[in-house]
Amino acid sequence: MDRYQAMTTFVRVVETGSFSAAARQLHVGQPAVSKIVAQLESRLQVSLLIRSTHGLTPTEAGQAFYERARNALLEADEAELAARGAGSGLSGRLRVSAATTFARLHIIPRLPAFLDAHPQLDVDILLDDRMIDLVAEGVDISLRMGALADSSAVARKLATGKRSVLATPAYLARAGMPLVPADLADHTAIVYSQLPNVWSFHRDGSAVSVSVAGRLRVSAAEGLRAAILADMGLTITSDWMFAPELESGAVTRLLPAWSLPDIDLWAVFPTGRMMTAKARQFADFVQGLME
């Protein structure tokens, strides 16, 4: 039995909670995963997993083995990278999750430079605006914007961006130009369902909150972009989401004398794992892009 393969398989089973999920991440059949775990238990002469209708949970011995095996695998990756030398690049597979629009505009078009620097590395990018379970999905690094819901998350701030009220010139020609935040209450807002519909503005130490409304709510930034570019209304979003249109003048930034809270871009790593060299270097790459 290949000890490295056995440890890798067992770690994936514990982190995903099932043989089938581990098999999908390892690109093998479920019977192969079950067989490897059974061989491992036979070799160690101890039960590593408790199997029930609710899934798989490690025994006390299984938890101890998982923690040591996980750290050993990470140390092996780091040792291999050090032995090859930093100049030879990364290898293996890196799983990244990111918001769809942000990745489409800012990451994927500039990814060739990262791939060229690491020809032995494969990158899987999961595009999803929702917060996903990094461990269950086998994600090494997640790019997230805004406040972090989990205060215990292992995270690193990569950049800080500006938020603005945006609309197209065609919408403004039809609906008029808002001059103060209170004017927004009379406008049609495209509401992003993942954010509150009360917008808070600041100027000269004072704050103003405005409730906005509109007939259209969207759950993803791609829908928000499409609605704004179709001249359907105005919205608050990060400038990152409309970077090409702000540069070309296809959208207009409104209420420039008033400021909105900035938005942070974070690299988030799975809780309970050591940060891998691959994840760390990808975070460095993204931070460099956003500077």
Stockholm file with secondary structure:
# STOCKHOLM 1.0

chainA/1-291         MDRYQAMTTFVRVVETGSFSAAARQLHVGQPAVSKIVAQLESRLQVSLLIRSTHGLTPTEAGQAFYERARNALLEADEAELAARGAGSGLSGRLRVSAATTFARLHIIPRLPAFLDAHPQLDVDILLDDRMIDLVAEGVDISLRMGALADSSAVARKLATGKRSVLATPAYLARAGMPLVPADLADHTAIVYSQLPNVWSFHRDGSAVSVSVAGRLRVSAAEGLRAAILADMGLTITSDWMFAPELESGAVTRLLPAWSLPDIDLWAVFPTGRMMTAKARQFADFVQGLME
#=GR chainA/1-291 SS CCHHHHHHHHHHHHHHSSHHHHHHHHTSCHHHHHHHHHHHHHHHTSCCEEEETTEEEECHHHHHHHHHHHHHHHHHHHHHHHHHCGGGCCEEEEEEEECHHHIIIIIGGGHHHHHHHCTEEEEEEEECSSCCCTTTTTCSEEEEESSCSCTTSEEEEEEEECEEEEECHHHHHHHCCCCSGGGGGGSCBEEETTSCSEEEEEETTEEEEEECCCSEEESSHHHHHHHHHTTCCBEEEEGGGGHHHHHHTSSEEECTTSBCCCEEEEEEECTTSCCCHHHHHHHHHHHHHHC
#=GC SS_cons         CCHHHHHHHHHHHHHHSSHHHHHHHHTSCHHHHHHHHHHHHHHHTSCCEEEETTEEEECHHHHHHHHHHHHHHHHHHHHHHHHHCGGGCCEEEEEEEECHHHIIIIIGGGHHHHHHHCTEEEEEEEECSSCCCTTTTTCSEEEEESSCSCTTSEEEEEEEECEEEEECHHHHHHHCCCCSGGGGGGSCBEEETTSCSEEEEEETTEEEEEECCCSEEESSHHHHHHHHHTTCCBEEEEGGGGHHHHHHTSSEEECTTSBCCCEEEEEEECTTSCCCHHHHHHHHHHHHHHC
//
